[in-house]
Amino acid sequence: MTLTLDQSEPGQTTRTPKAKPRGGALDPFFEALCAASATMLLAALCGVLISRTIGGWPAFHKFGLKFFTVSSWNPVTEVYGAAGPIVGTLITSFLALLISLPVAFGVAVFLVEFCPSFLRRTIGTAVELLAGIPSIVYGMWGLFVLAPWFALHVQLPLLLAAKPGSLLEKLTTGIPNGANILTASIILAIMILPFMAAVLRDLLMTIPSQVRESAYGLGGNTVEVILSVSLPYIKRSAVGAIMLGLGRALGETMAVTFIIGNSHAFPKNLFDSGSTIASTIANEFNEATTEMHTSSLIALGLVLFMITFAVLAIARALLGRPKVA
């Protein structure tokens, strides 16, 4: 009988070679593919920024800061100022967010907390279908249905009821045709509402049932549970849903073009005509025959890009860094 003695020193352990996982040889290629995808996205973003800057440089060079502070937009005299479209973009987007956010939150809470089970799926599907309707359909509905109704039942009665020199007259001056800043904001609010409602509903459904049940067990009512437990739980993700809606409102083109009135002047009130950056580009890019006109439109595109970037940066700053437990 032959005995084999272990010649290893005391305290040393014999390591068994680790078997490579099946398909492990493909890991470096998969990692390289993911890195290439991320690099391609960053390169595309930089390419858009650089091309917009080069294309809009003649307008920036000629007009300087006046391009951002002057509302004159005259292709005949080659004088262009982006202040009117910039103000119109900001006003309509934030008004749309102000109108749609409470409604979207109410829809999400109803679907999660109060809606009967046999209706929850139907209403949820309807909300998702609204999010898929093309923007031009909303624009045509706004032009042929909402604008005439708004002019007849809201704008005209307020205009007739306003006394000369009163504050109401200043707020309601304008041609009562329904094409104004407020109706454009309402259209945008209807467009972004399904996006935010669907995302907020999904976020509320991710809250563990034990969390809500514990809050109810401590004696909290529905309002207290929603405001003190549910909202803080989804706060970070909810801001992302809001930014999703605001991003669509900032860049919306056709629906706003149909209903805003397309005036480059500063809007004096909510019933006045106006324009946005996207609607100005859509209206005039095909008619831009001179280099300065084209450069000014490209510069407008760069301004819209920077506004969107600034909004996202502010949202990230407000959220701060996640706390590490």
DOFI-717181 format. One record per residue: x, y, z of N, C-alpha, C, O in turn. Coordinates in steps of 0.05 Angstrom, whole numbers, plus 5000, padded with zeros to 4 digits. Example, Ala and Ser with C-alpha at 12.3 -4.5 7.8 and 13.67 -1.06 7.14 Angstrom:
% residues 2
526448865156524649105156526449345156528549345169/525749555142527349795143525850015157526850235161/
% end
This chain:
% residues 325
501749765000500050005000501850255000503550275017/501350424981503150664978501650904988499350954980/502951065005501751305016502951545003505351564999/501251744995502151994983502052205004499952275013/504352315010504452525031504252795018505252854996/502752965033502453245023504953405030505653435054/506453495010508953635014508653925019510654075022/506154025019505754315023506254395052505854235070/507254635055507854735082505254775098503154825087/505554745125503154795141502155075138503655265135/499455115137498155375134497655455105496255645100/498755305086498355355058495955195048495554965056/494355315031491955185020492455144990493655314976/491454924981491754864952489354984937487054914943/489855154918487755294903487055124878488755044863/484455084876483454944853483055144830481755344834/484055094806483655284784480655334780479055144778/479955594778477155674775476255634746477555724727/474055484743473055424717471955684704470455824717/472655734679471555974666468655924659467855714651/466956134663464156104656463756054627465356134610/461655924621461055864593460556124578458956294586/461856164556461556404540463156634551462756864542/464956584571466456804583468356934564469157164568/469056794542470856914523469657154508471057314497/466957174509465557384495465357644512464557854502/466057614538465757844556467258094547466158314547/469858064538471258304529469958434505469958684503/468858274487467558394463464958534471464358754461/463458414490461058544499461658804513460159004510/463758804530464559054544465359264524464659504528/466859184504467659384483465359494468465259724460/463259314462460959404448459359604465458359804454/459059564491457659744508459160014510457860224509/461760004512463360244513463160404487463060644487/463060254465462860394439460160524436459860744425/458060394447455360514445455260774461454160974452/456360764486456361004502458061234489457261464490/460361154478462061354465460661474440460961714435/459261304425457761404402455661604410455261804396/454261544432452161734441453362004449452362214442/455661994463456962234472458062384447457962634446/459062234428460162364404457862504388458262714377/455562374386453262494372452362744386451762944373/452362744413451562984428453563204423452763434418/456063144424458063354418457963454390458363684384/457363264371457063344343454763534339455063734324/452463484352450263674350450963944361450364144348/452263944384453064204396454964354379454664594375/456964224368459064354352457864454326458364684317/456164294312455064374287453064604291453064784274/451564604313449764834318451365084324450565304315/453565054338455165294344456465404319456465654315/457465234302458665334277456565464259457065674247/454265324256452165434239450965694249450265874234/450865724276449665974287451666194293450866414301/454266144289456266344295455966604280456266814292/455266604254454866864241452767034254453167284256/450566914263448567074277449567174304449067414311/450867004319451967094345454067314341454267504356/455767284320457867474315456667744307457767954315/454567754291453468004281451868144302452068394306/450168004317448268134335449168124364448268294380/450967944371451967944398449767884418448067714413/449868024441447867974462445168074454443167994465/444968254434442368344425440668124413438268144412/441967914404440467684394438667564415436567454409/439467594441437867484463436067684476434267604491/436367934470434868144484432968294466431268444477/433168264440431468414421429368224409430067994403/426968314406424768144395424368194366422568064354/425768384353425368444325426268194308428468094312/424568114289425267894272424267974244421967924237/426068074228425368194202427168084180429468174178/426367884165428067774144428667974122430667944107/426968184118427468374097429868544103431568594086/429968644128432268814136434568654149436568764157/434268384150436368214161436968284190439268284198/434868334205435168384234433668164249431268124244/435068024266433967794279434467814309436767854318/432367774325432667764354430967534365428667494356/432067384382430767134392429267164418428266974429/429067404428427867444454424967354454424067234474/423467424433420667344432420167044433418766954450/421466894415421166604416422166474442421066284452/424366584454425366474479423366514501422766324516/422266754503420266804524417766644519416666534538/416866614494414566454489414966154496413166024506/417366054490417965774497417865734527416665534536/419065914542419165874571416365904583415565754601/414866104574412166154585410365914580409065814598/410165824555408365604548409165344561407365194570/411665294563412565044576411965034605410964834615/412565244619412165244648409165274655408265164675/407665414639404765414643403565144638401865054653/404465004617403564734612404164544635402564384643/406664574646407364414669405664474694404864304709/405164734698403564824720400664714718399464644739/399564704694396864604690396764294693394864194705/398664164681398463874678399463714702398463494707/401363824717402563674739400463594761400463364769/398863774771396863694791394863484780394163304794/394063514755392163324743393563044740392362844745/396063044730397462794727397862654754397562414756/398562804774398862684800396262574811396162364823/394062724806391462634814390662374800389562194813/391162354774390562114759392161874770391061664773/394761924775396461704785395461604812395361364817/394861794830393961714857391261574855390861374870/389461664838386861534835387261244825385961064836/388961204806389360934795390560744815389960504815/392260854833393660674852392060644878391960424889/390760854887389460844914386460804913385460664931/385060924895382160934897380660784874378360704878/381960744852380560634829379760344834381360184843/377160264827376459984830378059804811378959894790/378559564820380459384805379459334777381159304759/376859324772375859264745376159494726375859464702/376659744737376959974720379860064718380660214700/381659964735384360054736385859994710387260164700/385559764700386959684675385859844651387359934634/383259884650382060034628382960324628383760424607/382860454650383660734652386660764647387560954634/388260574658391060584653391760554624393560694614/390360374610390860344581390060594566391460674547/387860724574387060964561389061194564389661344545/390261214588392361414592394761354575395861544563/395561104572397861034555397261084526399061164511/394761044518394061104490394161394484394961484462/393261564503393461854499396361944495396862134480/398161814508401061884505402061814477404061934469/400761634464401761554437400461704414401161654391/398661884419397362044398399462234386400762374401/399662254360401662444348400962734354398662804358/403062894356402663174364401063324344399663514351/401263254318399763404298396763364301395263544294/395963144313393063094318392163284340389963404338/393763314361393063514381392963794370391263954377/394863854352394864124340392364174323391264394325/391563984307389164024291386664044309384864204303/386563884330384263904348384264174362382164304365/386564274369386764534381385964754363384564954371/386664734337386064944317383064944310381965164309/381864714306379164704297377064674319374664734314/377864594343375864554364376364734388374664904395/378764714400379364864424379465164419378265314435/380865254398381165544394378565684389378065884402/376765584371374165714368372465714394371265924400/372465494408370965484433372065674454370565814467/374665684456375965864475375466154468374966314486/375566224443375066504435372166584440371766814449/370266404436367466474439366566474468364966644476/367466284484366466244511368266354533367366374556/370766414527372566514547373666794540373266984555/374966804517376467054510374567284504374867504515/372567234488370667454481369067554504368867794508/367867374521366367484544368167644563367267854574/370667554568372367714585373167974572373368184587/373467984546374168234533371868434534372368674537/369368334532367068514533366568604562365568824566/367168444581366668514609368868694620368368824641/371068724607373268884618372669184615371869274593/372969334636372569624635375069754624377369664630/374769974609377170114598379070194620378270324640/381570134617383670204636383970024659385670064676/382269824661382369644684384569424680385669394658/385169284702387169074700386168844682387668724668/383568794683382468584667382768644637383268464621/382568904630382968974602385768924593386268834571/387768984611390568934604391068634601392768554585/389768474617390168184616388768044592389567824584/386768174581385168044561385368184534383868114515/387068374531387368504505388368314484389968134490/387568354459388368174438386068104420383768154426/386767994397384667904378383367654389384767454393/380767654392379367414404378967194383376767134375/381167084374380966864355381866594367381866384353/382566594393383266344406386166254402386966064415/387666384385390466314380392166494397392766724390/393066394420394566554438396366374456396366134453/397666504474399566374492398066164510399065944514/395766244521394366074539393365814526393665604538/392165844503391165604489393465414481393165174482/395665534473397965364467398965214491399764984490/398865354514399665224539397765004547398564794557/395165044542393264834548393664584530393464364540/394264634505394764414487397264254496397264014497/399364404503401764274513401264114539402263894543/399564234556398864094581397463834576398063624589/395663834557394263584550396163384538395763144542/398163474523400063294510401963164530402462924528/402863314550404863204568403563064592404962914606/400963104596399662984619399762684619400362564640/399162544597399262254597402062144604402261934618/404162274594406862174600407362184630408161984642/406762404643407362434671405462254688406362134707/402962244680401062074695401861784694401761644715/402661684671403461404668405961344685406061134698/407961514683410461474698409961494728410961334744/408461694737407861724765406261484776406661394798/404361384760402861144768404760904773404560774793/406560864753408460644756410260684781410960484794/411060924786412760974809411260924835412360804854/408761004837407160954861406760654865406560564888/406560504844406160214846408660074855408459844864/410960204853413460074862413860094893415559964904/412160264906412360284935411460024948409159944942/413059894965412159644977409559684993409159895006/407759494991405259515005405659535035404059665049/407759415046408259425075408759715084408059785107/409959875066410460155074407860305078407560445098/406060285059403460425061401860315084400560465099/401760045086400259925108401260005135399660045154/403860035138404960125164404060415170403360475193/404060585149403160855154400160865161399361015179/398560705148395760695155395360575183393660665198/397060385191396860265217397560455239396660425262/399160655233399860865253397761075256398061265272/395561045241393361235243393261445222391661635224/394961435202394961635181392561595162391861375155/391461825152389361805131390661795104393161805101/389061785083390061755056391861995048393961955036/390962235054392462475047395162475061397262535049/395162415087397662415102399562195092402062245090/398561965085400261745075401461825048403861775043/399861955031400962025004403062245007405162234994/402462455023404262675025406762615042408862725036/406462455062408662405081410262155075412562125084/409061965061410361705056410861655027413161615018/408761675011408961594982410761794967412561714953/410162054970411662254955414662254962416362254944/415362254988418262244994419561984984421961984977/418061764983419261514973419961524944421961414936/418361664928418861674899419861944889419762014866/420862114908421462394902423462414879423062564860/425662274880427762294860426762204833427262344813/425361984831424361884806422062064795421762094771/420462184813418262354805419362604791418162704772/421562704800422762934787423562864758423363024740/424562614754425162524727422762514710422862584686/420462434721417962434705417062714698416162764675/417462894716416763174710418563294689417663434671/421163234690422963324670422363204643422863334622/421362964642420562834617418362994604418463044580/416363074620414163234609415063504601414363604580/416763634617417763904611419463894586419364084570/421063684582422763664558421063654533421763774513/418863504534417163484511415763754506415463834483/415063894527413764154523415664354511414864514494/418164354519420164544509420564504479420964694464/420664254470421264204442418964154424419364094400/416464174434414164114417413964324395414464564399/413264224371413364404347410564444335409464664336/409464234322407164274305404664354320403264534311/404064234343401664304358401764594366399664734364/404064694375404264974383404165154359403065374361/405365074337405365244313402465304304401965524294/400765104306397965144297396465344314394565474304/397065364340395265494359396365744373394865884386/398965804370400166014386399966294373400266494386/399366304347399066564334401566654318401366814300/403966544325406466594310407066884307407366984285/407267024329408167304330410767314345411067204366/412767454333415367464345415667674367417767684380/413667834371413768044392413467914419412567694422/414268074439413867984467410867964473409368144467/409967734484407067724491406467904515407867894535/404468074512403768264534402068134555401968224578/400567924548398867784567398367504557399367434535/396967344572396467064564394667034540394666824528/393067244533391367224510392567354485391267384465/395167414487396567534464397967314448398567104458/398267364422399667174405402667174412403767364423/403966954405406766924410408066724392406866644372/410366634399411766424384413666284403414366384424/414566044394416565904409418965854390418765904366/421165754401423465704385422865494364423565524341/421565274373420965054354419065144333419465074309/417065294339415065384319416365584299415665574276/418165754309419565934291421265784270421265844247/422765584280424465424262422665274242423365274218/420465164251418765014233417465184212417165104189/416765434219415365614201417265724179416465764157/419765774186421465934169423865794157425265904140/424465544165426865424155426765384125428865414111/424465304115424365264086424465524070425365524047/423665744082423766004068426366154073426666374063/428166044089430666184094432466174070433665964064/432766394056434266404031436966544034438666514017/437366684056439866824060441466684082440466534099/444066724082445866604101445166694130445266524148/444566954133444067054160441466944171441166884195/439466914154436866804162437266514172436266434193/438666354156439166074163440766054188440265894206/442866224191444566224214442966294239443366184261/441066484237439466564260437666334269437266294293/436566184250434865954257436565734270435665614289/438965694260440665494273441465584301441665424319/441965844304442565944330440265914349440665854373/437765934339435465884356435465594365434765534388/436165404347436365124355438365084377437964924395/440665224375442665194396441665304423442265194444/440165524422439065634446437065444459437065404483/435365314443433565114454435064884466434264774487/437264794453438864584464439964664491439964504510/440964904494442064994519439965034541440464984564/437565124533435365144553434664874564434364844588/434464674547433864404556436064304574435464184595/438464344566440764254583440764394610441264264630/440064654610440064804635437864694654438264674678/435564634642433364534658434064264671433564224695/435364094656436263834667438363874688438363724708/440164064683442364114703441164214729442064144751/439164394727437864494751436464274766436564264791/435164094752433763874764435763694779435263604802/438063644767440063484781441163624806441663494826/441463884804442464034827440464034849441164014873/437864054843435764054863435663784877435263764901/436063564862435963304874438363244891438163114912/440763344883443163294898444063004894442862854878/446062924908447062654907445562474925444762554947/445062224916443662034934445261974959447661944957/443961954982445261895007446061605008444361435001/448461555016449361285019449061195048450061325066/447560975051447060875078449660775091449560685114/
% end
